[in-house]
Each structure stands twice: as structure tokens, then as C-alpha cells.
Amino acid sequence: MSLSRSRVLAQKKKAAVNLGLRFRRAFLLAADKHAGQTRKASTIPYIAHLMGVASLTLEFGGDEDMAIAALLHDAVEDCGGMPMLKEVQRRFGSRVAKIVDGCTDSYGEPRPPRIS
């Protein structure tokens, strides 16, 4: 058995992560902020990437805050800069905001929508 497979199996033995209303609200915020955006050079909705990152976060032992941050990790640089980071902090707390901030490359004007 490979090391990564054994790590995944070990994670399955841990208690289930409770994804509550905060997670659902984060998903809706991400879906709203990235509405109409697609992955580069494709027609795949951008939210699919965010769902994938959240899924991997949970599969490798992340908690609800980490999964929320995974959903919102591109929101600051793509959808509003520093005001968006402040909104993330207000709605989801400082821990989520710190994780999102750590994933942010730019705080300037939002990038143009990711449309193929």
C-alpha cells in the first residue's frame, strides 16, 4: 500500500467533519462570486475547482474552517480585493480569513472574469 493511500485510509478512521450552515453559506457565496466564470481554456464552471479543493481538504483531514477557506481561496484576488477579505472575516471568522489571506496573490482590482 502506498504512503498516500495509507494516509487516506487513516483519515477515514477519524470522526466525521460536521459541515453545517457556515459551510453552506460559504458555498453559496463562492458560487455567487464566481458565477459565470470558467476554468482557463475550458467550459467547466469555476466553482468545480473550488469544490475540488474543498473535497481534497476534507479528505486529507481538514476541518470545517479549512473547507470553507478552500471554497473561498480565490475570492479575494478574483472578486473584490481587501473588501472581500474583510467580508470573509466578518462572515466566517478570523481563522478562515487568515487561511484565505495566505492563498491570496493580489489585493488589487479584481481580475477580469475567467471566461473562455
C-alpha positions as CSV (number, residue, x, y, z in Angstrom):
1,M,0.0,0.0,0.0
2,S,1.3,3.4,-0.9
3,L,2.0,6.0,1.7
4,S,-0.6,8.4,0.4
5,R,-3.2,5.6,0.3
6,S,-2.5,4.6,3.9
7,R,-2.8,8.3,4.9
8,V,-6.2,8.5,3.2
9,L,-7.3,5.3,5.0
10,A,-6.1,6.7,8.3
11,Q,-8.2,9.8,7.7
12,K,-11.3,7.7,7.1
13,K,-11.0,6.4,10.7
14,K,-11.2,9.8,12.2
15,A,-14.5,11.3,13.3
16,A,-16.6,12.8,10.5
17,V,-16.4,16.5,10.0
18,N,-19.6,18.3,10.6
19,L,-20.3,20.6,7.7
20,G,-23.0,23.0,8.9
21,L,-24.7,26.2,7.9
22,R,-21.5,28.1,7.7
23,F,-20.2,25.7,5.0
24,R,-23.4,26.0,3.0
25,R,-23.2,29.8,3.3
26,A,-19.6,29.8,2.1
27,F,-20.5,27.5,-0.9
28,L,-23.3,29.9,-1.9
29,L,-21.0,32.9,-1.5
30,A,-18.3,31.2,-3.7
31,A,-20.9,30.2,-6.3
32,D,-22.3,33.7,-6.4
33,K,-18.9,35.5,-6.6
34,H,-17.6,33.2,-9.3
35,A,-20.9,32.9,-11.2
36,G,-20.3,32.9,-15.0
37,Q,-16.5,32.2,-14.6
38,T,-15.0,29.1,-16.1
39,R,-11.7,27.3,-15.8
40,K,-9.0,28.6,-18.1
41,A,-9.4,27.4,-21.7
42,S,-12.5,25.3,-20.9
43,T,-16.2,25.5,-20.3
44,I,-16.0,23.9,-16.9
45,P,-17.6,26.2,-14.3
46,Y,-15.0,27.7,-11.9
47,I,-17.0,26.5,-8.9
48,A,-15.9,23.0,-9.8
49,H,-12.3,23.8,-9.0
50,L,-13.4,25.3,-5.6
51,M,-15.4,22.2,-4.8
52,G,-12.5,20.0,-5.7
53,V,-10.1,21.9,-3.4
54,A,-12.7,21.7,-0.6
55,S,-13.1,18.0,-1.2
56,L,-9.3,17.4,-1.1
57,T,-9.0,19.5,2.1
58,L,-11.6,17.3,3.9
59,E,-10.2,14.1,2.5
60,F,-6.8,14.9,4.0
61,G,-8.1,15.8,7.4
62,G,-9.2,19.4,7.2
63,D,-11.9,20.8,9.4
64,E,-14.9,22.9,8.5
65,D,-12.9,26.2,8.7
66,M,-10.3,24.8,6.3
67,A,-13.0,23.6,3.9
68,I,-14.7,27.0,4.0
69,A,-11.4,28.6,3.2
70,A,-10.9,26.2,0.3
71,L,-14.2,27.3,-1.2
72,L,-13.2,31.0,-0.8
73,H,-9.5,30.8,-1.5
74,D,-9.7,32.7,-4.8
75,A,-12.4,35.2,-3.7
76,V,-10.1,38.0,-2.6
77,E,-7.9,38.2,-5.7
78,D,-10.7,37.4,-8.2
79,C,-13.7,39.1,-6.6
80,G,-13.0,42.2,-4.7
81,G,-9.6,42.5,-3.0
82,M,-9.3,43.7,0.6
83,P,-13.0,44.4,1.0
84,M,-13.7,40.8,0.1
85,L,-11.2,39.6,2.7
86,K,-12.9,41.8,5.3
87,E,-16.3,40.3,4.3
88,V,-14.8,36.8,4.7
89,Q,-13.6,37.7,8.1
90,R,-16.9,39.2,9.2
91,R,-18.9,36.2,7.9
92,F,-16.7,33.3,8.6
93,G,-14.2,34.4,11.3
94,S,-10.6,35.3,11.6
95,R,-9.2,31.8,11.2
96,V,-10.9,31.4,7.8
97,A,-9.8,34.9,6.7
98,K,-6.1,34.1,7.7
99,I,-6.2,30.9,5.5
100,V,-7.8,32.8,2.6
101,D,-5.3,35.6,3.0
102,G,-2.4,33.1,2.8
103,C,-3.7,31.9,-0.5
104,T,-4.1,35.4,-2.0
105,D,-1.6,36.7,-4.5
106,S,-3.1,40.1,-5.2
107,Y,-5.3,42.6,-3.4
108,G,-5.8,45.0,-6.3
109,E,-8.7,45.4,-8.6
110,P,-10.4,42.1,-9.3
111,R,-9.2,40.2,-12.3
112,P,-11.5,40.1,-15.3
113,P,-13.9,37.2,-15.1
114,R,-12.5,33.7,-16.0
115,I,-14.4,33.3,-19.2
116,S,-13.1,31.1,-22.0
